[in-house]
Amino acid sequence: MSKKIIILITSLFLMNLIFAQSRVTICVKDTNQSTIFAIGDIKSALTKKGFLIDEKKFDKVPAYKNHVIVIANQHDSETMQLFKNAGGYAFGNLSKQAYAIRKTGFTNPTYWVFGGDRAGVMYGGLRLAEIITLDGLENVEDEQDQPFIDRRGIKFNIPLDKRTPSFADNGINADMHIEYVWDINFWTAWLDDIARYRYNFISLWSRHPFPNLVKLKNFPEAAMNDVYNNAGLVKKMTIDEKIAMWQKVIEYANNRCIDITWITWNIFLDYTKGVTSMKESGLDAETMRYTRECTSELLRTYPGLHGIGVTSGEQMRELETAEQKEDWMFKTYGLGVLDVAKEQPERDILFIHRYWWTTFENIKHYFKPLIDQPNITFDMSFKYAKARLYSAPDPTFATETVLKTLPSDLRSWWNLRNDDILNFRWADPDYVRAYMFNLPPENQTAGYHMGSDRYVWGRETSLRDHSEPRQLQTQFNWYSFMLWGRMGYNPNTSNSFYVKVLENKYPGVNSTALFGAWQNASQSFPLATKFHWHDWDYMWHVETCSGYDEKSGLNLTKRFYDVLSFIDNPTMDGSGLIKISDYTKAVVAGKTPELNTPFTHALLMKQYANKALAEVGKIGKSSNTELSSIKEDIRAQAQVGLYYAYKIEAATYHSLYTATNDEKYKTLAIQSMLRSYKAWDVYIQIFRTQYDPGRMSIINRAVDFDEMLQSVQKDVELVGGKHTDKIVPIKEL
């Protein structure tokens, strides 16, 4: 055979080999919407890697000379047999939401994705797409996984209309979202991301959503047409069009293996009280009949709705005792749910009762018919970290209260309230991992839902250099959303995985440095909040060092927390930290604590901040504008960490000076506060360059950057100096 012929044959062989290896056949029997969704991600990942794709239904593994991907439910016995015939490695009986990925063959492998149920199939498919994206199809290996926490959710306060507000809609963020939440395209894109991050539960929170959601036989005037925000008409919609849209949203969520539940506060009527004679009163019989009909009609109108949740409190003051409150709750919401549960015995309904101004004894007594109803799941809900998700990964509030009295036959949803970090992008896998491992055990945990009372996590609403439409929070804050979902599914997900995700998303830079800088900077806000502790949302906003004055109760006034306020402010319960005034007393008494003092805590904060600033300089340059913005977020969080660290030191030195009259403490207080002011100045410049939050509900006013800077200038004066004083190296003092 001539040399030319040999070369030609070899070339043709290599070309055929390359061609064969560049094709992938996806084989699937089950074509439900959740599987189709996962296949879409697999196809997208393969296309980006240069593969050509065939998609076929099948009854046997095709003998194609290319890669094959098979996606199936473990209960598909025929496919399971084909898998065994191909020599597949057994994976046992998969639980709900679990998946197994297996590879058989060598030259042209077949990749198998099996799920324990349709959610498991979807998660397995999404995971395969992820592996292809991050590692390449050739590096797929056997793996399987199952959920650590079964129900992983988002708490979404939903401003439906200015006439039916959520809870605290007095900010620009909520007002802008009135338009967004009536856009089906917003929901489909947002739910797609939520599913990819492994969330499977959404709780929609509203004081009184019913006028937007149902038509009532006995109260037809309560149905509300059109949509309004503070600027006026947003959208012309009949109640029928509104119902049709929400039916589509719920169906779409179900097709992503996501359950939706509405949760209300009580007793609110909002729009209804203006068009009827009903009163926001627990003593009004008409209000009770109306609320019961709202509840039952909500479940009838939306057969895909998972359930409803309630709050005994907020505005039930005429009902003075827990017994009266629970009696009202059962005769309204309880009986409304029971009506439908008995009508539709094949339907499973979730009922969530928040633990708020009530007792378990009364709940179990009044709601016994619901608890005993076979097709009703009756769960509790508790604010696990109060309003401070970003404080410590091991809060003790549930241990000290609800878990001591939670009946053995009830489980609780843990309400993970973030009313802290509402502008900057936070990301710390170690913190979230520890949080998940510290949640109560399975027999006490129904699930968790993470979100805010005074912020809506739909689209970002404060970025100055923003796109139109504004970016989804699931894209803008993608890392944080991924962490709180993925870590709930598998908290053992390694940090190296997240480094790889960063490398893929922002190619060409030092992803290890990016990971480290972001994680270290993310310590700043939690460590500040843990030391300067305030329980509830309105009391404290760490991004602005301000809030409402808690001493004024519900008659709220604005307040910046100056350096003097740090002296006697409590630290977080269970943190082991000593507050400044107690530390001063101990020093004066000659009993200086060695651990967890204000100074050791401030030192820890500075170490994290300085590590972040050192690492951010190693990330490298990139033309990616999103990454550039994230780097500024990292710098800002590091600077705010320095601000709080030096402010804690300044407050401590000032307290010691006041107690001892030793001038060295005054000098140190001034120098620490000057350093705090310097860090705050840098932080404010980044903040105002990056964001324009406008009026924020959390502080009940617009963010005023000049005022924030002036407040810290006054802090320097409060410890005896001027903000124009020279910063002197500590060793020279």
Secondary structure, DSSP 8 states (H G I E B T S, - for coil): --HHHHHHHHHHHHHHHHHHHTEEEEEES---HHHHHHHHHHHHHHHHTT-EEEEE--SS----SSEEEEEEETT-HHHHHHHHHTT--------TT-EEEEEE-SSS-EEEEEESSHHHHHHHHHHHHHHHHHT-GGG---EEE--SSS-EEEEEE---BTTB--S---SHHHHHHHHHTT-HHHHHHHHHHHHHTT--EEEEEES--GGGT---SS-GGG---SEEETTEEEE---HHHHHHHHHHHHHHHHTTT-EEEEEE-BT--THHHHHSS--S-TT-HHHHHHHHHHHHHHHHH-TT--EEEE-S-BS-TTS-SHHHHHHHHIIIIIHHHHHHHHH-TTS-EEEEEE-SS--HHHHHHHTHHHHH-TTEEEEEEEETTTTBSSS-SS--HHHHTHHHH--TT--EEEEEEB-S-SSS----HHHHHHHHHHS--TTTEEEEEEE-SS---SB---BSS--SS--BHHHHTHHHHHHHHHHHH-TT--HHHHHHHHHHHSTTS-HHHHHHHHHHHTTHHHHHHHHS---SGGG-BTTTTEEE-GGGTTS--EEE--GGGGTS----TTS----HHHHHHHHHTT----SS-HHHHHHHHHHHHHHHHHHHTTS---S-HHHHHHHHHHHHHHHHHHHHHHHHHHHHHHHHHHHH--HHHHHHHHHHHHHHHHHHHHHHHHHHHHB---EETTTTEE--HHHHHHHHHHHHHHTT--TTS----GGG-
